[in-house]
């Protein structure tokens, strides 16, 4: 084994990195921090207050700047949360620019904020940024702030790498991995499962509609990210076999997914990766979803079925095929394609290359 690396891991400042996770980004960051630490590397996670202290946490300085009355009266004044997040990353990057090279071998930016990329030229150590989303104007602008952006970019899927190609022509694909020890094979059962943030772009209401058309019960789990959407579109569909079981920790969630006949994945946008797909496959649970974004990269005919986007009638028909698929094939796909080991191998090799 090579010498341990000193890694500064930058997380999102919006939500704590702790269970139950607010979303896939927080789950991924937690998993990556643990995997690198288990390999003997020294990881310091810069994350929102309230994150898991077992991760070698250094809380991001998410303190609101003290603004004068004149500044706050400016009609262009952004929201307070925006200013707090901006201030946090500004302070962090200035600290790293001052003497970060004495404390770390590499900085890995897993946040969605533009400042780590925009301020990368001020650092005297390599910075890796993982692209977790489709292109955003703030981040595209940050990449173009200098003629030769010194950041090494990775993307969570080939789909996401292609989406960024105009601005970031050479992003390396390192897919998000799941811990196949935690997400272990389940026995399956009589119900379908849907997991994720309950927000419009994840389409839980479409999963409920498809399950009802297929005549099978559905259990949904995850944090409520948009209360009005849930009230207007999801709650009217509950009952008569369609149930919401709450925001669960990973252990409970793994048991729920492993006990399902199939997992429904119903994005209403081009999913950059789809961590819930990897989690389901690791549990041996085949996946039936909409053919959007990176889902087609992860699923094969042996472990899933894909319907045209938003077509709940076709999705309902494919559910009956999906529940008959071999659960061993789903598990084997996860082990080969989207395991924690594969992800940690990819990032460790990249860190060592840059640190050298």
VOGU-3710 file (C-alpha; in Angstrom, 3 decimals, decimal comma):
1> xxxxxxxxxx> 0,000/0,000/0,000  1,220/3,526/-0,793  1,759/6,157/1,887  -1,406/7,614/3,433  -2,642/10,855/1,905  -3,868/13,983/3,683  -7,203/14,851/2,062  -9,396/17,910/2,606  -12,917/16,867/1,604  -15,305/19,773/0,952
11> xxxxxxxxxx> -18,996/19,039/1,418  -22,125/21,037/0,799  -22,820/23,734/3,391  -26,582/23,416/2,997  -27,280/20,189/4,879  -25,368/18,285/7,569  -23,570/15,139/6,463  -25,253/12,733/8,876  -27,995/10,136/8,991  -30,739/10,230/7,976
21> xxxxxxxxxx> -29,225/11,903/4,924  -30,900/14,901/3,310  -30,090/13,506/-0,130  -27,731/11,530/-2,313  -24,954/14,133/-2,178  -24,751/13,917/1,606  -24,890/10,095/1,533  -22,131/9,987/-1,089  -19,863/12,372/0,828  -20,298/10,411/4,076
31> xxxxxxxxxx> -19,579/7,121/2,311  -16,505/8,482/0,530  -15,075/9,945/3,752  -15,487/6,629/5,555  -14,031/4,606/2,670  -10,914/6,774/2,421  -10,424/6,724/6,187  -10,756/2,930/6,245  -7,912/2,793/3,712  -5,649/4,631/6,113
41> xxxxxxxxxx> -5,837/8,121/4,609  -6,222/11,180/6,838  -9,460/12,846/5,825  -10,752/16,145/7,164  -14,326/16,802/6,122  -15,373/20,445/5,856  -19,134/20,220/6,221  -22,198/21,985/7,572  -22,701/22,282/11,328  -24,336/19,204/12,823
51> xxxxxxxxxx> -22,496/16,725/10,590  -21,297/13,355/11,876  -18,326/14,044/14,209  -16,943/10,552/13,559  -15,824/11,698/10,095  -12,939/13,892/11,256  -15,230/16,867/10,897  -14,186/20,486/10,633  -17,343/22,526/10,449  -17,551/24,954/7,584
61> xxxxxxxxxx> -17,574/28,485/9,008  -21,232/28,983/8,144  -21,533/32,285/9,972  -23,550/35,114/8,616  -21,391/38,125/7,750  -22,084/41,243/9,796  -23,559/43,598/7,233  -24,174/47,268/7,713  -27,656/48,674/7,469  -26,661/50,358/4,212
71> xxxxxxxxxx> -25,532/47,044/2,688  -28,699/45,271/3,792  -30,795/48,036/2,249  -29,216/47,441/-1,158  -31,949/46,217/-3,500  -29,493/43,679/-4,972  -28,901/42,076/-1,554  -29,127/38,253/-1,916  -30,976/36,129/0,593  -29,408/35,561/4,013
81> xxxxxxxxxx> -28,831/31,842/3,377  -27,047/32,600/0,097  -24,807/35,111/1,827  -23,990/32,700/4,671  -23,011/29,931/2,239  -20,942/32,354/0,139  -19,180/33,623/3,248  -18,403/30,074/4,427  -16,682/29,013/1,214  -14,890/32,340/0,879
91> xxxxxxxxxx> -13,335/31,944/4,331  -12,479/28,303/3,728  -10,752/28,933/0,403  -8,788/31,877/1,824  -7,597/29,601/4,651  -6,523/26,916/2,181  -4,783/29,495/-0,013  -2,815/30,772/2,966  -1,199/27,511/4,074  -3,256/24,551/2,844
101> xxxxxxxxxx> -0,226/22,897/1,245  1,317/22,388/4,691  -1,708/20,413/5,918  -3,023/18,509/2,897  -1,847/16,688/-0,214  -5,071/17,242/-2,155  -8,405/19,038/-1,827  -11,499/17,208/-3,078  -14,446/19,527/-3,637  -17,791/17,716/-3,410
111> xxxxxxxxxx> -19,793/20,898/-2,910  -21,931/22,444/-5,619  -20,589/25,931/-4,907  -18,626/27,948/-7,459  -16,050/29,510/-5,124  -13,785/26,465/-4,674  -13,359/26,310/-8,458  -13,071/30,068/-8,955  -10,404/30,353/-6,230  -8,444/27,213/-7,169
121> xxxxxxxxxx> -5,652/29,254/-8,863  -4,808/30,703/-5,433  -4,019/27,251/-3,976  -0,589/25,656/-3,897  -1,943/22,127/-3,916  -4,140/20,173/-6,358  -7,921/20,490/-6,267  -10,340/17,869/-7,554  -13,975/18,827/-8,194  -16,660/16,219/-8,753
131> xxxxxxxxxx> -19,496/17,218/-11,079  -22,698/15,960/-9,461  -25,249/17,986/-11,436  -25,998/19,244/-14,933  -24,146/22,460/-15,886  -24,943/25,552/-13,825  -24,146/29,139/-14,852  -22,208/29,902/-11,659  -19,917/26,921/-12,012  -19,424/27,324/-15,764
141> xxxxxxxxxx> -18,400/30,928/-15,100  -15,933/29,812/-12,407  -14,286/27,337/-14,792  -13,779/30,128/-17,308  -12,470/32,694/-14,795  -8,884/31,970/-15,905  -7,533/30,857/-19,272  -6,346/27,513/-17,930  -8,445/26,263/-15,025  -6,126/24,269/-12,714
151> xxxxxxxxxx> -8,910/22,040/-11,377  -9,051/18,310/-12,135  -12,680/17,402/-12,765  -14,444/14,094/-12,286  -18,039/13,282/-13,190  -20,382/10,794/-11,544  -21,420/9,288/-14,893  -20,608/9,366/-18,580  -23,917/11,176/-19,060  -22,849/13,967/-16,709
161> xxxxxxxxxx> -19,383/14,162/-18,256  -20,998/14,606/-21,685  -23,338/17,315/-20,364  -20,315/19,338/-19,164  -18,105/18,690/-22,209  -18,433/22,193/-23,695  -16,898/23,716/-20,561  -15,010/20,763/-19,075  -13,825/18,666/-22,027  -11,901/16,029/-20,068
171> xxxxxxxxxx> -13,798/15,092/-16,902  -12,870/11,630/-15,685  -15,777/9,341/-14,843  -15,706/8,004/-11,262  -19,134/6,628/-10,479  -20,636/6,931/-7,028  -20,299/3,706/-5,100  -22,375/2,084/-2,387  -21,234/0,000/0,556  -22,245/-3,509/-0,510
181> xxxxxxxxxx> -21,778/-4,690/3,093  -24,531/-2,383/4,334  -26,681/-2,620/1,217  -26,769/-6,405/1,365  -28,978/-8,858/-0,532  -32,549/-9,110/0,698  -35,127/-11,797/0,133  -37,570/-9,651/-1,807  -41,251/-9,494/-0,999  -44,737/-8,592/-2,178
191> xxxxxxxxxx> -44,344/-4,810/-2,411  -42,595/-2,212/-4,590  -40,356/0,456/-3,110  -39,519/4,061/-3,993  -36,791/5,968/-2,131  -35,359/9,468/-2,376  -36,159/13,103/-1,689  -39,838/13,855/-2,145  -39,462/16,671/-4,660  -40,996/17,229/-8,122
201> xxxxxxxxxx> -37,866/16,286/-10,078  -37,772/12,835/-8,455  -41,387/12,108/-9,438  -42,689/10,037/-6,499  -46,255/10,784/-7,603  -45,517/9,013/-10,901  -44,249/5,976/-8,999  -47,511/5,911/-7,054  -49,548/6,145/-10,250  -47,573/3,323/-11,910
211> xxxxxxxxxx> -47,816/1,044/-8,879  -51,570/1,540/-8,727  -51,893/0,750/-12,444  -49,794/-2,376/-11,915  -51,993/-3,426/-8,988  -49,101/-3,753/-6,537  -48,503/-2,072/-3,156  -45,828/0,615/-2,924  -43,839/1,834/0,074  -42,150/5,244/-0,275
221> xxxxxxxxxx> -39,368/6,550/1,982  -37,308/9,721/2,087  -37,137/13,299/3,311  -39,852/15,752/2,327  -37,943/18,304/0,269  -40,944/20,238/-1,053  -43,897/20,337/1,329  -46,326/21,995/-1,097  -45,566/19,428/-3,806  -46,083/16,537/-1,385
231> xxxxxxxxxx> -49,352/18,027/-0,140  -50,702/18,679/-3,633  -49,407/15,695/-5,607  -48,282/12,852/-3,340  -50,635/12,795/-0,353  -53,809/12,544/-2,528  -52,404/9,255/-3,904  -51,691/7,672/-0,521  -53,824/4,872/0,861  -55,180/1,687/-0,645
241> xxxxxxxxxx> -51,720/0,091/-0,835  -49,653/3,256/-1,423  -47,890/4,284/1,790  -45,236/6,775/2,882  -43,105/5,300/5,691  -40,963/8,337/6,563  -37,344/9,447/6,428  -35,279/6,388/7,375  -31,681/5,783/8,371  -29,517/3,620/6,135
251> xxxxxxxxxx> -30,054/0,383/8,054  -33,835/0,663/7,981  -33,725/1,808/4,364  -31,560/-1,120/3,285  -33,978/-3,547/4,944  -36,923/-1,866/3,227  -35,276/-1,960/-0,206  -34,031/-5,527/0,213  -37,531/-6,659/1,130  -39,088/-5,266/-2,061
261> xxxxxxxxxx> -39,918/-7,134/-5,244  -38,645/-4,197/-7,320  -37,589/-0,586/-6,898  -39,241/2,189/-8,896  -37,054/5,112/-10,020  -39,088/7,865/-11,653  -36,991/10,987/-12,374  -38,642/13,930/-14,108  -35,221/15,307/-15,065  -32,054/13,809/-16,494
271> xxxxxxxxxx> -30,663/12,129/-13,399  -26,879/12,789/-13,227  -26,291/9,391/-11,614  -29,012/7,755/-9,528  -27,622/6,536/-6,219  -30,930/4,871/-5,355  -30,441/2,586/-8,375  -27,061/1,422/-7,082  -28,480/0,914/-3,586  -31,359/-1,191/-4,894
281> xxxxxxxxxx> -29,114/-3,376/-7,052  -26,771/-3,969/-4,107  -29,807/-5,295/-2,195  -30,535/-7,650/-5,071  -33,665/-5,667/-5,916  -34,240/-5,170/-9,667  -35,125/-1,672/-10,837  -37,930/-0,398/-13,052  -37,582/3,246/-14,037  -37,721/5,986/-16,607
291> xxxxxxxxxx> -34,982/6,093/-19,225  -33,505/9,454/-18,277  -29,994/10,637/-17,555  -27,535/8,021/-16,341  -30,023/5,267/-15,496  -29,276/3,514/-18,781  -25,585/3,344/-17,847  -26,258/1,509/-14,623  -29,039/-0,879/-15,591  -28,747/-3,887/-17,881
301> xxxxxxxxxx> -31,597/-6,104/-19,151  -30,589/-8,672/-16,531  -31,292/-6,345/-13,600  -33,813/-3,743/-14,747  -36,290/-2,322/-17,202  -36,613/1,227/-18,541  -39,762/2,975/-19,768  -40,010/6,176/-21,824  -39,875/9,280/-19,606  -43,091/10,085/-17,728
311> xxxxxxxxxx> -44,972/7,139/-19,273  -46,584/5,525/-16,246  -48,655/3,138/-18,378  -45,558/1,513/-19,910  -43,794/1,623/-16,557  -46,705/-0,272/-14,991  -46,471/-2,950/-17,691  -42,712/-3,316/-17,214  -43,073/-3,708/-13,454  -44,438/-7,230/-13,953
321> xxxxxxxxxx> -41,345/-8,165/-15,986  -39,018/-6,535/-13,485  -40,236/-8,444/-10,428  -39,380/-11,723/-12,214  -35,727/-10,796/-12,833  -32,947/-12,704/-11,080  -32,002/-10,973/-7,829  -28,509/-12,462/-8,043  -27,926/-10,640/-11,324  -28,865/-7,334/-9,696
331> xxxxxxxxxx> -26,417/-7,904/-6,848  -23,622/-8,939/-9,231  -24,148/-5,766/-11,276  -23,725/-3,646/-8,153  -20,571/-5,458/-7,113  -18,963/-5,042/-10,537  -20,149/-1,588/-11,544  -21,049/0,627/-8,592  -19,364/-0,700/-5,470  -17,652/1,350/-2,802
341> xxxxxxxxxx> -14,392/-0,419/-3,633  -14,531/0,653/-7,282  -15,217/4,276/-6,314  -12,476/4,401/-3,680  -10,004/2,815/-6,103  -10,805/5,474/-8,705  -10,405/8,435/-6,387  -7,313/7,075/-4,616  -5,517/6,528/-7,921  -6,370/10,079/-8,972
351> xxxxxx> -5,208/11,599/-5,666  -1,898/9,724/-5,845  -1,339/10,866/-9,412  -1,946/14,503/-8,521  -0,005/14,430/-5,255  3,017/12,994/-7,063
//
